[in-house]
């Protein structure tokens, strides 16, 4: 998932990425590492800052993923993924299935921009729909992974 890639990148680059996130967090009120996170890691967060800070971002929403990646990597082109209509539609469908048992509400219609449904309908996905959405998610994640991988290769830890 995008969360796993983000965590792995920060854990791999404690000094460059992890410290950047730590600084960003310290500038925001109430954005420090939880004491329980420090204790869980034996008070040594070197190589674990991604794990320690991941709870600060809501990776279940496009906006949360976008914020996490921008805070860590700056402007590397992640916006195009997290702002894409395909991913936003997929996220809306996920949320509808998880939180509303697939029953269409106004929020879903607004977020998904699907025009063939009305409030109260039950979302029905055909196997091809599921396949298409999965392929979209996989392609986006692979593209994100490639950018992160390239950044890690170009920015070795000192």
Backbone bond lengths (Angstrom), bond angles and torsions (degrees), N, CA, C in turn:
res aa  C-N    CA-C-N  psi(-1)  N-CA   C-N-CA  omega(-1)  CA-C   N-CA-C  phi
1 X - - - 1.458 - - 1.521 109.72 -
2 X 1.323 116.05 167.96 1.464 119.57 177.81 1.522 110.99 -62.58
3 X 1.320 116.59 -32.03 1.472 120.49 177.44 1.526 110.31 -64.76
4 X 1.316 117.32 -45.48 1.464 121.37 -179.20 1.529 112.01 -62.12
5 X 1.323 116.58 -41.38 1.473 120.81 179.24 1.524 109.45 -64.72
6 X 1.335 116.78 -43.92 1.465 121.80 179.65 1.528 110.62 -61.57
7 X 1.326 116.53 -47.90 1.470 121.02 179.70 1.527 110.62 -60.23
8 X 1.317 117.05 -47.39 1.462 120.92 -178.77 1.532 111.32 -61.07
9 X 1.322 116.91 -40.77 1.469 120.46 179.33 1.521 111.03 -64.41
10 X 1.321 117.40 -45.89 1.463 120.00 179.59 1.522 111.66 -67.20
11 X 1.311 116.85 -38.52 1.459 119.40 177.59 1.528 111.10 -64.94
12 X 1.329 116.56 -34.72 1.469 121.37 -179.81 1.523 112.55 -75.63
13 X 1.321 117.35 -24.68 1.468 121.48 -177.23 1.520 110.28 -127.25
14 X 1.322 115.57 64.83 1.463 121.64 -178.01 1.520 111.82 -56.40
15 X 1.314 116.91 -43.26 1.460 119.75 -174.93 1.523 111.35 -72.72
16 X 1.324 118.11 -50.78 1.463 119.87 -175.58 1.526 113.12 -78.56
17 X 1.313 118.27 -54.79 1.467 120.69 -177.34 1.525 112.33 -84.63
18 X 1.319 116.29 -47.48 1.460 120.08 -177.67 1.509 112.58 -60.16
19 X 1.325 116.71 -44.56 1.458 120.29 179.16 1.523 110.96 -65.63
20 X 1.329 116.46 -34.05 1.469 120.54 178.19 1.534 110.09 -63.62
21 X 1.324 116.18 -44.20 1.463 120.49 178.24 1.524 109.83 -67.48
22 X 1.325 117.64 -41.79 1.465 120.85 178.89 1.525 110.64 -59.36
23 X 1.331 116.76 -42.18 1.461 120.47 178.51 1.526 109.93 -65.20
24 X 1.316 116.70 -43.98 1.468 121.15 178.90 1.527 110.12 -59.87
25 X 1.316 116.26 -42.13 1.458 120.81 -179.39 1.522 111.00 -66.96
26 X 1.320 117.72 -39.89 1.459 120.32 -177.66 1.525 111.83 -69.58
27 X 1.340 116.94 -21.24 1.460 121.13 177.41 1.525 111.39 -79.18
28 X 1.329 116.72 -18.00 1.456 121.94 -179.36 1.521 109.22 -102.23
29 X 1.314 115.51 131.21 1.455 120.44 -179.84 1.533 110.48 -60.06
30 X 1.309 116.41 132.13 1.449 121.39 176.59 1.514 114.36 74.11
31 X 1.320 118.26 20.33 1.460 120.71 -175.76 1.531 111.53 -113.06
32 X 1.310 117.36 35.90 1.451 120.45 179.20 1.531 109.90 -89.13
33 X 1.333 115.16 169.02 1.461 120.01 175.57 1.527 108.10 -70.21
34 X 1.312 116.44 137.01 1.460 121.31 176.49 1.526 109.39 -65.18
35 X 1.309 115.36 143.88 1.451 120.91 176.64 1.524 110.36 -57.95
36 X 1.316 116.66 -37.73 1.472 120.15 179.54 1.523 111.53 -64.13
37 X 1.345 117.52 -33.03 1.469 120.76 176.93 1.523 110.10 -66.42
38 X 1.326 116.38 -42.48 1.468 119.92 178.38 1.534 110.92 -63.66
39 X 1.317 115.56 -44.78 1.466 119.52 179.62 1.531 111.16 -63.46
40 X 1.342 115.86 -41.63 1.466 120.60 -178.69 1.524 111.33 -59.29
41 X 1.323 116.65 -31.47 1.463 121.02 -177.61 1.531 112.11 -102.44
42 X 1.325 116.32 19.66 1.465 120.04 176.71 1.512 112.58 63.03
43 X 1.320 117.02 31.42 1.465 124.21 179.00 1.520 113.11 64.52
44 X 1.308 117.19 11.89 1.459 121.34 178.02 1.525 107.71 -121.72
45 X 1.321 116.21 105.38 1.462 119.72 -177.69 1.527 112.70 -100.95
46 X 1.333 116.59 9.24 1.465 118.36 175.57 1.524 108.57 -62.36
47 X 1.303 116.23 125.11 1.454 121.42 -177.03 1.521 113.43 79.74
48 X 1.334 116.98 9.25 1.461 120.63 -177.17 1.523 113.12 -136.67
49 X 1.331 117.32 10.63 1.468 118.90 -176.72 1.530 112.62 -66.14
50 X 1.318 117.21 -31.91 1.464 119.05 175.98 1.513 111.26 -61.73
51 X 1.312 115.18 -44.44 1.461 121.02 177.51 1.525 110.16 -64.58
52 X 1.323 116.28 -45.38 1.463 120.73 -176.43 1.525 113.23 -66.39
53 X 1.324 117.61 -32.11 1.461 120.87 -177.54 1.531 114.42 -99.64
54 X 1.308 118.12 -5.43 1.472 119.34 -174.37 1.522 113.03 -62.05
55 X 1.321 118.16 -27.67 1.465 120.12 179.98 1.532 112.41 -68.81
56 X 1.314 117.16 -13.46 1.462 121.50 -178.85 1.528 112.72 -75.30
57 X 1.316 117.05 -14.83 1.461 121.39 -176.84 1.522 110.36 -119.10
58 X 1.314 116.08 144.55 1.463 121.56 177.82 1.525 108.17 -94.08
59 X 1.314 115.67 91.66 1.457 121.30 -177.59 1.533 112.68 -75.18
60 X 1.322 117.89 -1.83 1.468 120.08 177.68 1.526 111.38 -84.90
61 X 1.324 116.86 -4.21 1.463 121.55 179.66 1.523 109.55 -125.43
62 X 1.316 115.60 146.23 1.470 120.59 179.30 1.523 111.05 -56.93
63 X 1.332 116.86 -40.62 1.466 120.85 -178.08 1.527 111.21 -63.59
64 X 1.333 116.99 -39.76 1.459 120.97 179.33 1.518 112.14 -66.64
65 X 1.328 116.09 -42.00 1.472 120.65 176.64 1.521 110.39 -62.84
66 X 1.310 115.30 -45.33 1.461 120.75 -179.32 1.534 110.48 -59.50
67 X 1.326 117.25 -44.82 1.464 121.83 179.95 1.526 110.54 -62.71
68 X 1.324 116.88 -44.34 1.472 120.84 -179.53 1.525 111.17 -60.54
69 X 1.319 116.17 -46.68 1.467 120.23 -178.42 1.525 111.79 -69.67
70 X 1.317 117.91 -38.80 1.465 119.91 177.88 1.518 110.98 -66.43
71 X 1.342 116.95 -40.87 1.464 119.68 179.55 1.525 111.21 -63.29
72 X 1.314 116.71 -36.54 1.470 119.68 -178.53 1.521 112.66 -82.80
73 X 1.317 117.36 -46.90 1.464 121.21 -169.74 1.524 114.61 -108.19
74 X 1.306 117.61 -8.61 1.465 119.89 -176.10 1.517 110.50 73.44
75 X 1.288 115.94 -144.44 1.470 121.95 -176.30 1.527 110.52 -94.08
76 X 1.318 116.27 85.14 1.461 120.53 178.66 1.521 112.48 -109.58
77 X 1.311 117.29 8.26 1.456 120.06 178.49 1.515 114.46 97.82
78 X 1.331 117.87 12.33 1.457 120.12 178.83 1.524 112.00 -69.89
79 X 1.329 117.59 -23.41 1.469 121.57 -179.02 1.520 111.76 -52.78
80 X 1.325 116.53 -41.57 1.463 119.78 -175.70 1.516 111.83 -61.30
81 X 1.327 117.63 -27.26 1.462 120.24 178.24 1.522 111.08 -81.22
82 X 1.327 115.82 -50.33 1.468 119.73 -174.61 1.526 112.79 -75.51
83 X 1.320 117.10 -17.09 1.465 121.17 176.21 1.525 112.23 -97.86
84 X 1.314 117.98 -1.16 1.466 120.23 -175.88 1.524 110.81 -68.95
85 X 1.304 115.85 140.90 1.461 121.52 179.24 1.520 111.27 -61.18
86 X 1.327 116.97 -37.12 1.466 120.65 -179.93 1.529 111.17 -60.44
87 X 1.334 116.30 -47.62 1.456 119.61 -178.49 1.525 110.89 -68.93
88 X 1.321 116.87 -38.85 1.469 119.72 178.52 1.525 111.00 -64.24
89 X 1.323 116.68 -38.83 1.463 120.09 177.35 1.527 110.09 -65.84
90 X 1.315 116.25 -44.17 1.456 120.91 178.27 1.529 110.63 -60.92
91 X 1.315 117.37 -41.90 1.464 122.05 178.43 1.527 110.98 -64.04
92 X 1.334 117.00 -40.19 1.464 121.07 178.04 1.529 110.50 -64.13
93 X 1.319 116.78 -41.47 1.468 121.05 178.70 1.526 110.15 -64.59
94 X 1.312 116.32 -45.20 1.468 120.54 177.64 1.520 110.75 -56.75
95 X 1.330 116.43 -48.62 1.458 120.66 -179.08 1.522 111.82 -63.46
96 X 1.322 117.18 -39.46 1.466 120.52 179.04 1.531 110.58 -63.89
97 X 1.314 116.73 -43.58 1.464 120.26 -179.75 1.527 111.59 -67.50
98 X 1.325 116.66 -42.22 1.462 120.97 -176.40 1.527 112.09 -74.92
99 X 1.334 116.97 -43.05 1.458 120.55 -171.40 1.526 114.92 -100.48
100 X 1.302 117.71 -20.87 1.472 120.26 -175.02 1.529 113.11 -125.99
101 X 1.315 116.68 13.41 1.471 122.33 179.42 1.529 111.76 53.81
102 X 1.321 117.01 29.58 1.460 121.25 176.14 1.516 115.02 81.41
103 X 1.326 118.22 6.61 1.467 121.15 179.62 1.534 108.59 -88.04
104 X 1.311 115.11 119.59 1.463 122.38 -174.46 1.531 110.68 -65.90
105 X 1.325 114.72 132.31 1.466 120.94 174.25 1.528 108.82 -126.34
106 X 1.315 115.63 178.53 1.467 120.77 -176.55 1.528 112.13 -62.71
107 X 1.324 115.93 -41.56 1.468 120.48 -179.97 1.527 110.83 -59.80
108 X 1.322 116.51 -43.37 1.464 120.45 178.94 1.525 111.01 -62.15
109 X 1.314 116.93 -45.47 1.472 119.80 -179.54 1.525 110.72 -60.38
110 X 1.325 116.31 -40.98 1.464 121.12 179.71 1.533 110.72 -66.21
111 X 1.339 117.03 -43.93 1.461 121.04 -176.78 1.521 113.03 -75.00
112 X 1.312 117.09 -40.39 1.470 120.16 -174.32 1.522 112.90 -82.84
113 X 1.316 115.41 -27.27 1.471 122.03 -176.90 1.529 111.89 61.21
114 X 1.336 115.87 25.17 1.464 120.31 174.50 1.527 108.03 -81.07
115 X 1.299 116.30 126.84 1.467 120.61 -174.29 1.523 113.56 -99.74
116 X 1.316 118.07 -6.66 1.467 120.61 -177.15 1.525 112.77 -91.44
117 X 1.337 117.88 7.49 1.456 122.29 -179.16 1.520 110.69 -122.47
118 X 1.338 115.46 158.74 1.467 119.78 174.28 1.531 108.69 -132.63
119 X 1.312 116.04 163.99 1.457 121.53 -178.28 1.526 109.66 -56.76
120 X 1.320 115.24 132.50 1.458 121.80 179.78 1.520 113.58 97.23
121 X 1.330 117.25 -17.55 1.469 119.97 176.76 1.526 109.37 -65.71
122 X 1.317 115.56 155.60 1.457 120.75 173.13 1.526 107.77 -98.53
123 X 1.323 116.03 126.98 1.462 120.44 179.52 1.523 108.98 -66.67
124 X 1.286 115.79 126.26 1.456 121.54 178.75 1.525 107.79 -121.28
125 X 1.310 115.42 122.75 1.463 120.42 -179.85 1.521 109.55 -111.77
126 X 1.304 115.26 131.61 1.456 121.39 175.72 1.533 108.32 -83.18
127 X 1.321 117.68 157.22 1.472 119.86 179.52 1.537 112.88 -52.26
128 X 1.315 117.06 -39.10 1.470 119.74 179.56 1.529 111.25 -65.35
129 X 1.355 116.70 -36.32 1.466 120.61 176.77 1.527 110.22 -61.50
130 X 1.330 115.84 -47.82 1.464 120.77 -179.86 1.524 109.86 -60.63
131 X 1.319 116.41 -44.14 1.462 120.94 178.27 1.525 111.21 -59.66
132 X 1.320 116.92 -45.10 1.469 121.23 179.97 1.526 111.31 -62.96
133 X 1.338 116.78 -43.81 1.467 120.10 179.39 1.526 110.95 -65.45
134 X 1.322 117.13 -41.01 1.465 120.58 178.02 1.526 110.97 -62.56
135 X 1.321 115.95 -43.26 1.462 119.93 179.19 1.532 111.03 -62.72
136 X 1.312 116.54 -40.43 1.461 120.82 176.86 1.525 110.49 -60.25
137 X 1.320 116.47 -48.26 1.464 120.73 -179.37 1.525 111.23 -62.10
138 X 1.314 116.98 -43.11 1.463 121.42 179.97 1.527 110.73 -63.67
139 X 1.320 117.16 -43.75 1.470 120.50 179.80 1.516 111.80 -63.88
140 X 1.320 117.06 -42.28 1.469 120.48 179.34 1.525 109.82 -64.79
141 X 1.327 116.89 -45.80 1.458 119.87 179.87 1.529 111.38 -62.40
142 X 1.317 117.26 -40.71 1.475 120.49 177.37 1.523 111.28 -62.18
143 X 1.328 117.34 -41.25 1.467 120.52 178.34 1.529 111.29 -64.87
144 X 1.325 116.39 -41.35 1.468 120.25 177.06 1.527 109.77 -63.33
145 X 1.317 116.27 -45.10 1.461 121.24 179.79 1.528 111.05 -59.01
146 X 1.325 117.39 -41.19 1.470 120.87 179.77 1.520 111.17 -62.22
147 X 1.330 117.23 -42.05 1.469 120.71 179.64 1.530 109.94 -65.81
148 X 1.321 117.13 -44.62 1.463 121.05 179.44 1.527 110.05 -63.95
149 X 1.315 116.98 -44.41 1.462 121.28 179.06 1.524 111.20 -59.59
150 X 1.316 116.57 -44.19 1.464 120.13 178.44 1.529 110.29 -62.71
151 X 1.329 117.47 -42.67 1.460 121.04 179.22 1.525 109.91 -61.38
152 X 1.330 116.84 -44.83 1.466 120.13 -179.64 1.530 111.55 -62.43
153 X 1.334 116.63 -38.90 1.471 120.32 178.97 1.531 111.09 -66.82
154 X 1.312 116.41 -37.29 1.471 120.61 -177.88 1.525 112.68 -82.52
155 X 1.326 117.69 -12.28 1.468 121.28 -176.44 1.526 110.33 -130.47
156 X 1.329 117.07 71.14 1.471 119.09 178.57 1.528 110.58 -67.02
157 X 1.298 114.90 151.72 1.464 120.39 178.07 1.531 108.96 -70.44
158 X 1.323 118.00 135.88 1.482 119.84 179.79 1.514 112.51 -64.33
